[in-house]
């Protein structure tokens, strides 16, 4: 069955097939859902790369013991994986529960005080610049359909979507898995060179690999942020460089300032 297509020369909104409109809205909603997972993926990988590089750089600056660097790197990675995953799960779950509570209260208002809900919608339309009479008429039409009245209220008053609530309630676990897995993948990059070499060569490779992966993340992210890919990639690399340099300097300078030598 061919996909519905928009009219070539529309003269009114009614010229658009409802099948096409439904398909278009469905695609946009799926894109928003994917962007949420992309955010978790980018944030988890970026944090895993930067935080782990900072740890291994700090330990490498304070110690010549490669095992100490590996232990610190793996410990930081494991702590970060669980911390990020649990934090994402609890944050997403709490957000879904709070939004669900708001929706329930708004639905009770629509059912028990429909005229108040209608007045709120009319007022919100006026705040957007709609003519008062048109606002009242539009709100009166919407108020004939309680579900449409609820959707309009929560969207304009609270910035929520009643259609997305069911999906939001099922996403915390998925988001936690994506966040934890992306952090694990990112944290592995700065650690790997220390499995095959040690000292400054290992740290140089860890920094190089981390920079390349971060640059790639920035480039991929620019696809959704509409920023120039080069600046998007360089921005993330610059932030990681600051973290890595600071970690190495603190690891090398702090032991002397505190009056003890690095672990040999």
N, C-alpha and C positions, 0 to 999 in steps of 0.2 A: 504494500500500500504506500503510495507516494506521500511524502511529508507535505503538510499544508504550507502554502506559500502566501506571502502578503500580496495585496493587489498592486498592480503596476502603477495605476494613477488613481489613488483614493481621493474621493471628494468629501467623505465624512467618515466618522469612526465606525459606522455600521457597515462600511465596505470591507472591513477586516473580518475574515472568518474566525469564529470563536475557537475553532480547533487550533488555528495558528497562534492566537493570543494565549491559549492554555499552554501550548508547547513553549512559547517564548518565556512565559512566566516561570514554567517549570525549569527551564534551562538557567534562568537567572538565579532561582532559589538554589539549584544544585551548585552553581558557581560560588554563591555565598557560603554554602556549607563546606565546599572544598577549600575556600580561602581561610576558614577557621582552622582546618587541619594544617594548611600551609603555615599559618602563623605559629602553631604549636611546633611544627617540624623545624622551622627556621629558628625560632627562639631556643628550642632545646639544643639543637646542634651548635648554634652560635655560643650559647652559654657553656656547653660542654667543652668546646674548643678553647675558649678564652680562659675559663676558670682553671682548667687542667693545665694549660700552658703556663699560667701564672704560678701554679703550684710547683710544677717540675722545674720551672726557671728559678723559683725561689730556692728550692732544695739544691739544685745544681750549682747555684751561686754560693751556697753555704757549705757544700760537701763535695768531696771527690769520690764518694762511695756511690756507685751506680745503683746498687741494690736499694739504697735509701731513696733515691729518686723514683725508682719503680714502685716501691712500697707506698710512698707518698702519693704518686700519681694514681695508682689503683685505688687507694683508700679514698682519695678525693673523688674519683670517678664513681665508685660505689655509693658513697654518701650522696653525691649529686643526683644519681639516677633515682634513688628512692625519695630523696627530698623533692625533686622536681615533679616526679610522678604523683606522689601523694599530695603535694601542693596544688597541682593542676586538677586532680580529682576533687579535692575538697573545695577548691575555688569554683569549679564548674558546677558541682553539685549544689553548693550554697546559692550560687547565682540562679540556678534553675528553680530551687525551692522558693527563693524570694520572689522571683517573677511569677511563679505559680500562685503564691499567696496574693500578690497584687491582682492577678487575673480573676481569682475567686472573689475578691472583694468588689471588683468592678462589675462582675457578673451579677452579684447580689444587688448592687445598686441599680443595674439595668432592669432587673426583675421587680425589685421592690419600690424603686423611685424612678420610673422611666422618664417622667417629665424633667426631673433634675438632670438626668443623663443627657436628655435632648437639649436642655439649656446649656450644658457644658460644651456640647459639640458645636452649637451655634456660636457661643462665645469664642471658642478656639478658631472657628472659621473667620470670625470678625478680626481676631488678632492677626490673622494672616493677610488681612486687607480686603476680605470679601465684603460686599455691600450688606448692611445689616438685614434688609428684607430678604435678600437672596440667601443669606446665611440661615435665617430662621426657616425659610422654605426648604432649603437643602437638608437641614437637620430634621425637619418634620418628616421628610421622605425617608431618610435613613432610619428614623426611629420606628418606622412601621416594621422593620426587620431587626429583631433583637440582636442577632449574631453580627449583623453589619454595624449596628450601633456600638456593640462591644468592641469590635475590631477598630472602629474609628476612634473610640475613646482611648483605648490603650495605646494606639499608634501615635495619636496627637498629644495626649496628656502625659503618657509615661514613656513613650519611645519604645514600646514593646510590640510584639506581634503574637496574636493568639494562635496563628497557624504554626508558628515555630516552636510552641511550647512542648509538644510531644517529642519532637526531635531533640530539643535541648535536654529533656529528662533522660534521654538514652545516650547522650554524648560524653558524660564525665569519664566513664571507664575507657572509652575509645581515646579520648583526649589524653588521659593519663598514660596509656600504652604508647601513643605516638610521642608524647613528651619524653618519657623515660627512654624509649628506644633511640630517639634522635640525640638525646644527651649522651647515651652510651656510645653511639657511633662517632659523635664529635669528640668525646674525651679520649677515644682510642688513638686518634691521629697524633697528638703530641707525645703519647707514651711509646708508640711503636719504635721510633728510632733508638730509644734506650735499651731495647731488646737486642739490638744488633751492634751497637757501638756505645761509647760513653763520653763524658766530658763535654767540651765545647763543640766537637763535631756532632754529637748527638743533639745537643741543644740547638745548634744551627739548623740541622735537618728538621727538628720538631717545629722550629719557628717557620721555616720555609714551607713545610707541608701544611701547617696550620694557616699560614697566610694564603696559600693557594686555594685551600678549601673554603676559607672565609670569603675570598674574592669571588669564587664561584657562587657561593650563597648570595652574595650581594648582587651579582649579575642576574641570577634567577629571580631574586626578589624584585628587581626593577621591572620585571614583566608585569607585575600587578600594581606597582607604585607609580608608574609612569615617569620615573626618574631616568636620567641618562645612565646606562649600564656601567660605564667606567667610574663615574662618581659614586654610584651606589656600592660598587665593589671596593673602591679605595677607602670609603668611609669606614666600612667594617674592618678592613685590614689595619687602618690607622688606630682604631680603638683597641684592637687586639695587640698591636705593637706597644701601645702605652702600657697595657697590663703586663705584657711579657717583660718589657724593659724594667718597669717598676719592680716586678717580682725578683728579677735577677739582681738588681741593685740592692734591694732590701735584704736578699739572701746573702749577698757578699759584704754589705756594709754593716748591717745590724749586729752580726756576731762580734765584730771589732768594737762597735760602739758599746755593746753590752759587756765587753771584757772577756769573751771567750772565743776560741778559734773554731772554725768549721770542723765538722766531723771528717776525719781522714780515713 
